[in-house]
Amino acid sequence: MAPEKNINEQNKRLEQMDYNPNEDIFKKEKHISLDGDGNPILEEDFDEDKIDKGLDIPGTEDDDEMEEIGEEDEENNYWSLSDNEDDHEEENDDVLT
């Protein structure tokens, strides 16, 4: 009888094919994050409190005191204001109501 037709032989081969998560080479190594260029990031900083951390927005540090107490007026920061003299609250005549 050919090994392919022998049930015991098939079961033995299936047991050998079982995946053992303890032998997974990817779980043995510590995860290393990579930057945009593919270089490893050795010192990861998970400071979630500062959303603007790393962004190049001048003046963000000036209102940190107000952010701490939850009183920041974000819409009046100069990067949130329009540089045009647009009336953002104008009514559109072509919109059906």
Jmol script that loads the backbone (N, CA, C; Angstrom):
load data "model"
ATOM      1  N   MET A   1       0.846  -1.173   0.000  1.00  0.00           N
ATOM      2  CA  MET A   1       0.000   0.000   0.000  1.00  0.00           C
ATOM      3  C   MET A   1       0.897   1.243   0.000  1.00  0.00           C
ATOM      4  N   ALA A   2       0.557   2.195  -0.840  1.00  0.00           N
ATOM      5  CA  ALA A   2       1.335   3.428  -0.957  1.00  0.00           C
ATOM      6  C   ALA A   2       1.131   4.278   0.293  1.00  0.00           C
ATOM      7  N   PRO A   3       2.168   5.009   0.743  1.00  0.00           N
ATOM      8  CA  PRO A   3       2.048   5.835   1.951  1.00  0.00           C
ATOM      9  C   PRO A   3       0.935   6.874   1.848  1.00  0.00           C
ATOM     10  N   GLU A   4       0.624   7.331   0.632  1.00  0.00           N
ATOM     11  CA  GLU A   4      -0.431   8.323   0.463  1.00  0.00           C
ATOM     12  C   GLU A   4      -1.807   7.757   0.796  1.00  0.00           C
ATOM     13  N   LYS A   5      -1.970   6.426   0.668  1.00  0.00           N
ATOM     14  CA  LYS A   5      -3.261   5.788   0.913  1.00  0.00           C
ATOM     15  C   LYS A   5      -3.350   5.205   2.321  1.00  0.00           C
ATOM     16  N   ASN A   6      -2.251   5.154   3.050  1.00  0.00           N
ATOM     17  CA  ASN A   6      -2.228   4.602   4.406  1.00  0.00           C
ATOM     18  C   ASN A   6      -2.643   5.700   5.391  1.00  0.00           C
ATOM     19  N   ILE A   7      -3.757   5.488   6.107  1.00  0.00           N
ATOM     20  CA  ILE A   7      -4.294   6.489   7.037  1.00  0.00           C
ATOM     21  C   ILE A   7      -3.311   6.779   8.161  1.00  0.00           C
ATOM     22  N   ASN A   8      -2.666   5.765   8.699  1.00  0.00           N
ATOM     23  CA  ASN A   8      -1.704   5.971   9.793  1.00  0.00           C
ATOM     24  C   ASN A   8      -0.521   6.826   9.331  1.00  0.00           C
ATOM     25  N   GLU A   9      -0.057   6.556   8.130  1.00  0.00           N
ATOM     26  CA  GLU A   9       1.065   7.334   7.578  1.00  0.00           C
ATOM     27  C   GLU A   9       0.640   8.788   7.347  1.00  0.00           C
ATOM     28  N   GLN A  10      -0.570   8.989   6.866  1.00  0.00           N
ATOM     29  CA  GLN A  10      -1.073  10.348   6.653  1.00  0.00           C
ATOM     30  C   GLN A  10      -1.185  11.102   7.977  1.00  0.00           C
ATOM     31  N   ASN A  11      -1.709  10.447   9.005  1.00  0.00           N
ATOM     32  CA  ASN A  11      -1.838  11.088  10.319  1.00  0.00           C
ATOM     33  C   ASN A  11      -0.476  11.439  10.901  1.00  0.00           C
ATOM     34  N   LYS A  12       0.495  10.546  10.722  1.00  0.00           N
ATOM     35  CA  LYS A  12       1.851  10.810  11.227  1.00  0.00           C
ATOM     36  C   LYS A  12       2.444  12.041  10.535  1.00  0.00           C
ATOM     37  N   ARG A  13       2.241  12.145   9.232  1.00  0.00           N
ATOM     38  CA  ARG A  13       2.763  13.299   8.491  1.00  0.00           C
ATOM     39  C   ARG A  13       2.036  14.591   8.892  1.00  0.00           C
ATOM     40  N   LEU A  14       0.730  14.486   9.153  1.00  0.00           N
ATOM     41  CA  LEU A  14      -0.020  15.664   9.586  1.00  0.00           C
ATOM     42  C   LEU A  14       0.464  16.158  10.945  1.00  0.00           C
ATOM     43  N   GLU A  15       0.783  15.239  11.854  1.00  0.00           N
ATOM     44  CA  GLU A  15       1.304  15.633  13.170  1.00  0.00           C
ATOM     45  C   GLU A  15       2.636  16.352  13.032  1.00  0.00           C
ATOM     46  N   GLN A  16       3.455  15.918  12.093  1.00  0.00           N
ATOM     47  CA  GLN A  16       4.743  16.567  11.874  1.00  0.00           C
ATOM     48  C   GLN A  16       4.564  17.963  11.277  1.00  0.00           C
ATOM     49  N   MET A  17       3.458  18.180  10.598  1.00  0.00           N
ATOM     50  CA  MET A  17       3.210  19.475   9.966  1.00  0.00           C
ATOM     51  C   MET A  17       2.559  20.466  10.921  1.00  0.00           C
ATOM     52  N   ASP A  18       2.109  20.016  12.093  1.00  0.00           N
ATOM     53  CA  ASP A  18       1.447  20.916  13.038  1.00  0.00           C
ATOM     54  C   ASP A  18       2.367  22.075  13.397  1.00  0.00           C
ATOM     55  N   TYR A  19       1.796  23.244  13.441  1.00  0.00           N
ATOM     56  CA  TYR A  19       2.532  24.466  13.760  1.00  0.00           C
ATOM     57  C   TYR A  19       2.656  24.603  15.267  1.00  0.00           C
ATOM     58  N   ASN A  20       3.862  24.740  15.743  1.00  0.00           N
ATOM     59  CA  ASN A  20       4.104  24.949  17.163  1.00  0.00           C
ATOM     60  C   ASN A  20       4.479  26.421  17.362  1.00  0.00           C
ATOM     61  N   PRO A  21       3.598  27.224  17.993  1.00  0.00           N
ATOM     62  CA  PRO A  21       3.887  28.653  18.162  1.00  0.00           C
ATOM     63  C   PRO A  21       5.162  28.923  18.962  1.00  0.00           C
ATOM     64  N   ASN A  22       5.575  28.000  19.807  1.00  0.00           N
ATOM     65  CA  ASN A  22       6.804  28.195  20.584  1.00  0.00           C
ATOM     66  C   ASN A  22       8.045  28.155  19.705  1.00  0.00           C
ATOM     67  N   GLU A  23       7.921  27.561  18.532  1.00  0.00           N
ATOM     68  CA  GLU A  23       9.064  27.469  17.626  1.00  0.00           C
ATOM     69  C   GLU A  23       9.066  28.589  16.579  1.00  0.00           C
ATOM     70  N   ASP A  24       8.131  29.506  16.669  1.00  0.00           N
ATOM     71  CA  ASP A  24       8.024  30.597  15.707  1.00  0.00           C
ATOM     72  C   ASP A  24       9.217  31.543  15.870  1.00  0.00           C
ATOM     73  N   ILE A  25      10.011  31.691  14.810  1.00  0.00           N
ATOM     74  CA  ILE A  25      11.212  32.525  14.910  1.00  0.00           C
ATOM     75  C   ILE A  25      10.866  33.998  15.070  1.00  0.00           C
ATOM     76  N   PHE A  26       9.686  34.411  14.632  1.00  0.00           N
ATOM     77  CA  PHE A  26       9.307  35.816  14.740  1.00  0.00           C
ATOM     78  C   PHE A  26       8.851  36.179  16.145  1.00  0.00           C
ATOM     79  N   LYS A  27       8.431  35.215  16.929  1.00  0.00           N
ATOM     80  CA  LYS A  27       8.010  35.494  18.302  1.00  0.00           C
ATOM     81  C   LYS A  27       9.184  35.432  19.273  1.00  0.00           C
ATOM     82  N   LYS A  28      10.294  34.901  18.850  1.00  0.00           N
ATOM     83  CA  LYS A  28      11.457  34.793  19.727  1.00  0.00           C
ATOM     84  C   LYS A  28      12.199  36.121  19.841  1.00  0.00           C
ATOM     85  N   GLU A  29      12.156  36.922  18.791  1.00  0.00           N
ATOM     86  CA  GLU A  29      12.888  38.183  18.801  1.00  0.00           C
ATOM     87  C   GLU A  29      12.006  39.322  19.291  1.00  0.00           C
ATOM     88  N   LYS A  30      12.640  40.294  19.919  1.00  0.00           N
ATOM     89  CA  LYS A  30      11.929  41.484  20.368  1.00  0.00           C
ATOM     90  C   LYS A  30      11.598  42.347  19.150  1.00  0.00           C
ATOM     91  N   HIS A  31      10.408  42.943  19.153  1.00  0.00           N
ATOM     92  CA  HIS A  31       9.984  43.808  18.054  1.00  0.00           C
ATOM     93  C   HIS A  31      10.811  45.094  18.058  1.00  0.00           C
ATOM     94  N   ILE A  32      11.320  45.465  16.896  1.00  0.00           N
ATOM     95  CA  ILE A  32      12.075  46.709  16.740  1.00  0.00           C
ATOM     96  C   ILE A  32      11.358  47.546  15.687  1.00  0.00           C
ATOM     97  N   SER A  33      10.890  48.707  16.080  1.00  0.00           N
ATOM     98  CA  SER A  33      10.205  49.599  15.140  1.00  0.00           C
ATOM     99  C   SER A  33      11.217  50.228  14.195  1.00  0.00           C
ATOM    100  N   LEU A  34      10.745  50.536  12.996  1.00  0.00           N
ATOM    101  CA  LEU A  34      11.597  51.160  11.993  1.00  0.00           C
ATOM    102  C   LEU A  34      11.059  52.538  11.647  1.00  0.00           C
ATOM    103  N   ASP A  35      11.980  53.456  11.325  1.00  0.00           N
ATOM    104  CA  ASP A  35      11.546  54.777  10.897  1.00  0.00           C
ATOM    105  C   ASP A  35      11.214  54.737   9.406  1.00  0.00           C
ATOM    106  N   GLY A  36      10.919  55.872   8.831  1.00  0.00           N
ATOM    107  CA  GLY A  36      10.525  55.940   7.431  1.00  0.00           C
ATOM    108  C   GLY A  36      11.590  55.476   6.461  1.00  0.00           C
ATOM    109  N   ASP A  37      12.859  55.529   6.869  1.00  0.00           N
ATOM    110  CA  ASP A  37      13.951  55.094   6.005  1.00  0.00           C
ATOM    111  C   ASP A  37      14.313  53.635   6.217  1.00  0.00           C
ATOM    112  N   GLY A  38      13.639  52.966   7.137  1.00  0.00           N
ATOM    113  CA  GLY A  38      13.929  51.565   7.412  1.00  0.00           C
ATOM    114  C   GLY A  38      14.986  51.363   8.480  1.00  0.00           C
ATOM    115  N   ASN A  39      15.418  52.432   9.127  1.00  0.00           N
ATOM    116  CA  ASN A  39      16.405  52.323  10.198  1.00  0.00           C
ATOM    117  C   ASN A  39      15.704  52.025  11.517  1.00  0.00           C
ATOM    118  N   PRO A  40      16.335  51.230  12.377  1.00  0.00           N
ATOM    119  CA  PRO A  40      15.684  50.898  13.656  1.00  0.00           C
ATOM    120  C   PRO A  40      15.567  52.113  14.569  1.00  0.00           C
ATOM    121  N   ILE A  41      14.435  52.193  15.262  1.00  0.00           N
ATOM    122  CA  ILE A  41      14.216  53.233  16.259  1.00  0.00           C
ATOM    123  C   ILE A  41      14.572  52.606  17.597  1.00  0.00           C
ATOM    124  N   LEU A  42      15.687  53.022  18.152  1.00  0.00           N
ATOM    125  CA  LEU A  42      16.179  52.383  19.369  1.00  0.00           C
ATOM    126  C   LEU A  42      15.505  52.923  20.617  1.00  0.00           C
ATOM    127  N   GLU A  43      15.169  54.206  20.630  1.00  0.00           N
ATOM    128  CA  GLU A  43      14.533  54.802  21.803  1.00  0.00           C
ATOM    129  C   GLU A  43      13.145  55.286  21.415  1.00  0.00           C
ATOM    130  N   GLU A  44      12.155  54.425  21.600  1.00  0.00           N
ATOM    131  CA  GLU A  44      10.785  54.811  21.270  1.00  0.00           C
ATOM    132  C   GLU A  44      10.197  55.614  22.410  1.00  0.00           C
ATOM    133  N   ASP A  45       9.517  56.693  22.048  1.00  0.00           N
ATOM    134  CA  ASP A  45       8.882  57.552  23.041  1.00  0.00           C
ATOM    135  C   ASP A  45       7.382  57.508  22.804  1.00  0.00           C
ATOM    136  N   PHE A  46       6.648  56.967  23.762  1.00  0.00           N
ATOM    137  CA  PHE A  46       5.207  56.818  23.619  1.00  0.00           C
ATOM    138  C   PHE A  46       4.479  57.889  24.410  1.00  0.00           C
ATOM    139  N   ASP A  47       4.860  59.137  24.234  1.00  0.00           N
ATOM    140  CA  ASP A  47       4.224  60.244  24.939  1.00  0.00           C
ATOM    141  C   ASP A  47       2.966  60.642  24.176  1.00  0.00           C
ATOM    142  N   GLU A  48       1.831  60.063  24.571  1.00  0.00           N
ATOM    143  CA  GLU A  48       0.571  60.313  23.878  1.00  0.00           C
ATOM    144  C   GLU A  48      -0.061  61.637  24.292  1.00  0.00           C
ATOM    145  N   ASP A  49       0.453  62.268  25.351  1.00  0.00           N
ATOM    146  CA  ASP A  49      -0.155  63.497  25.840  1.00  0.00           C
ATOM    147  C   ASP A  49       0.062  64.664  24.889  1.00  0.00           C
ATOM    148  N   LYS A  50       1.107  64.627  24.109  1.00  0.00           N
ATOM    149  CA  LYS A  50       1.445  65.733  23.229  1.00  0.00           C
ATOM    150  C   LYS A  50       1.155  65.342  21.784  1.00  0.00           C
ATOM    151  N   ILE A  51       0.014  65.740  21.275  1.00  0.00           N
ATOM    152  CA  ILE A  51      -0.335  65.417  19.898  1.00  0.00           C
ATOM    153  C   ILE A  51       0.588  66.137  18.929  1.00  0.00           C
ATOM    154  N   ASP A  52       0.972  67.367  19.251  1.00  0.00           N
ATOM    155  CA  ASP A  52       1.793  68.143  18.332  1.00  0.00           C
ATOM    156  C   ASP A  52       3.276  67.821  18.454  1.00  0.00           C
ATOM    157  N   LYS A  53       3.622  66.821  19.230  1.00  0.00           N
ATOM    158  CA  LYS A  53       5.030  66.476  19.407  1.00  0.00           C
ATOM    159  C   LYS A  53       5.629  66.067  18.062  1.00  0.00           C
ATOM    160  N   GLY A  54       6.698  66.716  17.694  1.00  0.00           N
ATOM    161  CA  GLY A  54       7.367  66.402  16.451  1.00  0.00           C
ATOM    162  C   GLY A  54       6.846  67.183  15.257  1.00  0.00           C
ATOM    163  N   LEU A  55       5.734  67.868  15.397  1.00  0.00           N
ATOM    164  CA  LEU A  55       5.230  68.674  14.298  1.00  0.00           C
ATOM    165  C   LEU A  55       5.913  70.037  14.320  1.00  0.00           C
ATOM    166  N   ASP A  56       6.093  70.601  13.169  1.00  0.00           N
ATOM    167  CA  ASP A  56       6.763  71.892  13.056  1.00  0.00           C
ATOM    168  C   ASP A  56       5.717  72.992  12.937  1.00  0.00           C
ATOM    169  N   ILE A  57       5.042  73.280  14.052  1.00  0.00           N
ATOM    170  CA  ILE A  57       4.034  74.337  14.082  1.00  0.00           C
ATOM    171  C   ILE A  57       4.526  75.393  15.058  1.00  0.00           C
ATOM    172  N   PRO A  58       5.000  76.521  14.546  1.00  0.00           N
ATOM    173  CA  PRO A  58       5.512  77.548  15.444  1.00  0.00           C
ATOM    174  C   PRO A  58       4.416  78.083  16.351  1.00  0.00           C
ATOM    175  N   GLY A  59       4.763  78.288  17.598  1.00  0.00           N
ATOM    176  CA  GLY A  59       3.828  78.877  18.538  1.00  0.00           C
ATOM    177  C   GLY A  59       3.013  77.881  19.332  1.00  0.00           C
ATOM    178  N   THR A  60       3.148  76.588  19.064  1.00  0.00           N
ATOM    179  CA  THR A  60       2.337  75.620  19.806  1.00  0.00           C
ATOM    180  C   THR A  60       2.717  75.571  21.274  1.00  0.00           C
ATOM    181  N   GLU A  61       3.970  75.866  21.564  1.00  0.00           N
ATOM    182  CA  GLU A  61       4.389  75.825  22.971  1.00  0.00           C
ATOM    183  C   GLU A  61       3.854  77.017  23.761  1.00  0.00           C
ATOM    184  N   ASP A  62       3.424  78.070  23.072  1.00  0.00           N
ATOM    185  CA  ASP A  62       2.925  79.259  23.760  1.00  0.00           C
ATOM    186  C   ASP A  62       1.607  79.020  24.484  1.00  0.00           C
ATOM    187  N   ASP A  63       0.818  78.072  24.024  1.00  0.00           N
ATOM    188  CA  ASP A  63      -0.480  77.853  24.657  1.00  0.00           C
ATOM    189  C   ASP A  63      -0.547  76.536  25.432  1.00  0.00           C
ATOM    190  N   ASP A  64       0.597  75.971  25.768  1.00  0.00           N
ATOM    191  CA  ASP A  64       0.607  74.722  26.526  1.00  0.00           C
ATOM    192  C   ASP A  64      -0.045  74.864  27.894  1.00  0.00           C
ATOM    193  N   GLU A  65       0.107  76.025  28.526  1.00  0.00           N
ATOM    194  CA  GLU A  65      -0.489  76.215  29.853  1.00  0.00           C
ATOM    195  C   GLU A  65      -2.005  76.106  29.778  1.00  0.00           C
ATOM    196  N   MET A  66      -2.599  76.660  28.732  1.00  0.00           N
ATOM    197  CA  MET A  66      -4.049  76.584  28.582  1.00  0.00           C
ATOM    198  C   MET A  66      -4.490  75.164  28.232  1.00  0.00           C
ATOM    199  N   GLU A  67      -3.663  74.448  27.465  1.00  0.00           N
ATOM    200  CA  GLU A  67      -3.986  73.061  27.137  1.00  0.00           C
ATOM    201  C   GLU A  67      -4.052  72.207  28.391  1.00  0.00           C
ATOM    202  N   GLU A  68      -3.152  72.457  29.323  1.00  0.00           N
ATOM    203  CA  GLU A  68      -3.093  71.655  30.546  1.00  0.00           C
ATOM    204  C   GLU A  68      -4.393  71.720  31.334  1.00  0.00           C
ATOM    205  N   ILE A  69      -5.055  72.870  31.308  1.00  0.00           N
ATOM    206  CA  ILE A  69      -6.297  72.990  32.077  1.00  0.00           C
ATOM    207  C   ILE A  69      -7.526  72.831  31.184  1.00  0.00           C
ATOM    208  N   GLY A  70      -7.311  72.511  29.905  1.00  0.00           N
ATOM    209  CA  GLY A  70      -8.425  72.260  29.000  1.00  0.00           C
ATOM    210  C   GLY A  70      -9.126  73.497  28.500  1.00  0.00           C
ATOM    211  N   GLU A  71      -8.451  74.633  28.520  1.00  0.00           N
ATOM    212  CA  GLU A  71      -9.080  75.892  28.125  1.00  0.00           C
ATOM    213  C   GLU A  71      -8.493  76.462  26.839  1.00  0.00           C
ATOM    214  N   GLU A  72      -7.850  75.639  26.039  1.00  0.00           N
ATOM    215  CA  GLU A  72      -7.238  76.167  24.831  1.00  0.00           C
ATOM    216  C   GLU A  72      -8.300  76.567  23.811  1.00  0.00           C
ATOM    217  N   ASP A  73      -8.090  77.699  23.186  1.00  0.00           N
ATOM    218  CA  ASP A  73      -9.003  78.210  22.178  1.00  0.00           C
ATOM    219  C   ASP A  73      -8.384  77.950  20.810  1.00  0.00           C
ATOM    220  N   GLU A  74      -8.434  76.709  20.371  1.00  0.00           N
ATOM    221  CA  GLU A  74      -7.750  76.269  19.160  1.00  0.00           C
ATOM    222  C   GLU A  74      -8.173  77.044  17.918  1.00  0.00           C
ATOM    223  N   GLU A  75      -9.447  77.372  17.799  1.00  0.00           N
ATOM    224  CA  GLU A  75      -9.889  78.013  16.565  1.00  0.00           C
ATOM    225  C   GLU A  75      -9.364  79.429  16.407  1.00  0.00           C
ATOM    226  N   ASN A  76      -8.802  80.018  17.448  1.00  0.00           N
ATOM    227  CA  ASN A  76      -8.239  81.353  17.329  1.00  0.00           C
ATOM    228  C   ASN A  76      -6.722  81.354  17.208  1.00  0.00           C
ATOM    229  N   ASN A  77      -6.109  80.193  17.160  1.00  0.00           N
ATOM    230  CA  ASN A  77      -4.682  80.134  16.872  1.00  0.00           C
ATOM    231  C   ASN A  77      -4.483  80.545  15.419  1.00  0.00           C
ATOM    232  N   TYR A  78      -3.366  81.177  15.136  1.00  0.00           N
ATOM    233  CA  TYR A  78      -3.204  81.746  13.803  1.00  0.00           C
ATOM    234  C   TYR A  78      -3.190  80.687  12.712  1.00  0.00           C
ATOM    235  N   TRP A  79      -2.782  79.435  13.007  1.00  0.00           N
ATOM    236  CA  TRP A  79      -2.785  78.423  11.964  1.00  0.00           C
ATOM    237  C   TRP A  79      -4.194  77.891  11.706  1.00  0.00           C
ATOM    238  N   SER A  80      -5.131  78.215  12.584  1.00  0.00           N
ATOM    239  CA  SER A  80      -6.513  77.799  12.375  1.00  0.00           C
ATOM    240  C   SER A  80      -7.344  78.877  11.694  1.00  0.00           C
ATOM    241  N   LEU A  81      -6.801  80.073  11.595  1.00  0.00           N
ATOM    242  CA  LEU A  81      -7.544  81.177  10.997  1.00  0.00           C
ATOM    243  C   LEU A  81      -7.282  81.241   9.502  1.00  0.00           C
ATOM    244  N   SER A  82      -8.240  81.724   8.765  1.00  0.00           N
ATOM    245  CA  SER A  82      -8.093  81.867   7.326  1.00  0.00           C
ATOM    246  C   SER A  82      -7.181  83.046   7.025  1.00  0.00           C
ATOM    247  N   ASP A  83      -6.379  82.914   5.993  1.00  0.00           N
ATOM    248  CA  ASP A  83      -5.535  84.034   5.595  1.00  0.00           C
ATOM    249  C   ASP A  83      -6.248  84.897   4.554  1.00  0.00           C
ATOM    250  N   ASN A  84      -7.450  84.537   4.206  1.00  0.00           N
ATOM    251  CA  ASN A  84      -8.263  85.324   3.281  1.00  0.00           C
ATOM    252  C   ASN A  84      -9.262  86.136   4.090  1.00  0.00           C
ATOM    253  N   GLU A  85      -9.880  87.052   3.430  1.00  0.00           N
ATOM    254  CA  GLU A  85     -10.941  87.811   4.079  1.00  0.00           C
ATOM    255  C   GLU A  85     -12.290  87.162   3.783  1.00  0.00           C
ATOM    256  N   ASP A  86     -12.294  85.847   3.741  1.00  0.00           N
ATOM    257  CA  ASP A  86     -13.521  85.111   3.430  1.00  0.00           C
ATOM    258  C   ASP A  86     -14.513  85.218   4.572  1.00  0.00           C
ATOM    259  N   ASP A  87     -15.755  85.219   4.203  1.00  0.00           N
ATOM    260  CA  ASP A  87     -16.810  85.125   5.200  1.00  0.00           C
ATOM    261  C   ASP A  87     -17.247  83.663   5.205  1.00  0.00           C
ATOM    262  N   HIS A  88     -16.709  82.896   6.131  1.00  0.00           N
ATOM    263  CA  HIS A  88     -16.978  81.463   6.158  1.00  0.00           C
ATOM    264  C   HIS A  88     -18.404  81.151   6.584  1.00  0.00           C
ATOM    265  N   GLU A  89     -19.101  82.137   7.039  1.00  0.00           N
ATOM    266  CA  GLU A  89     -20.456  81.905   7.512  1.00  0.00           C
ATOM    267  C   GLU A  89     -21.479  82.500   6.553  1.00  0.00           C
ATOM    268  N   GLU A  90     -21.046  82.734   5.325  1.00  0.00           N
ATOM    269  CA  GLU A  90     -21.963  83.304   4.351  1.00  0.00           C
ATOM    270  C   GLU A  90     -23.045  82.288   3.994  1.00  0.00           C
ATOM    271  N   GLU A  91     -24.146  82.784   3.535  1.00  0.00           N
ATOM    272  CA  GLU A  91     -25.232  81.904   3.126  1.00  0.00           C
ATOM    273  C   GLU A  91     -25.130  81.664   1.634  1.00  0.00           C
ATOM    274  N   ASN A  92     -25.324  80.435   1.252  1.00  0.00           N
ATOM    275  CA  ASN A  92     -25.288  80.088  -0.161  1.00  0.00           C
ATOM    276  C   ASN A  92     -26.701  80.144  -0.720  1.00  0.00           C
ATOM    277  N   ASP A  93     -26.886  80.967  -1.755  1.00  0.00           N
ATOM    278  CA  ASP A  93     -28.206  81.108  -2.357  1.00  0.00           C
ATOM    279  C   ASP A  93     -28.571  79.906  -3.219  1.00  0.00           C
ATOM    280  N   ASP A  94     -27.558  79.160  -3.667  1.00  0.00           N
ATOM    281  CA  ASP A  94     -27.839  78.047  -4.557  1.00  0.00           C
ATOM    282  C   ASP A  94     -28.155  76.745  -3.808  1.00  0.00           C
ATOM    283  N   VAL A  95     -28.139  76.774  -2.500  1.00  0.00           N
ATOM    284  CA  VAL A  95     -28.430  75.580  -1.714  1.00  0.00           C
ATOM    285  C   VAL A  95     -29.916  75.554  -1.392  1.00  0.00           C
ATOM    286  N   LEU A  96     -30.539  74.442  -1.683  1.00  0.00           N
ATOM    287  CA  LEU A  96     -31.963  74.298  -1.386  1.00  0.00           C
ATOM    288  C   LEU A  96     -32.153  74.012   0.091  1.00  0.00           C
ATOM    289  N   THR A  97     -33.158  74.620   0.679  1.00  0.00           N
ATOM    290  CA  THR A  97     -33.430  74.352   2.092  1.00  0.00           C
ATOM    291  C   THR A  97     -34.747  73.648   2.267  1.00  0.00           C
TER     292      THR A  97
END
end "model"
wireframe off; spacefill off
backbone 0.3
color backbone group
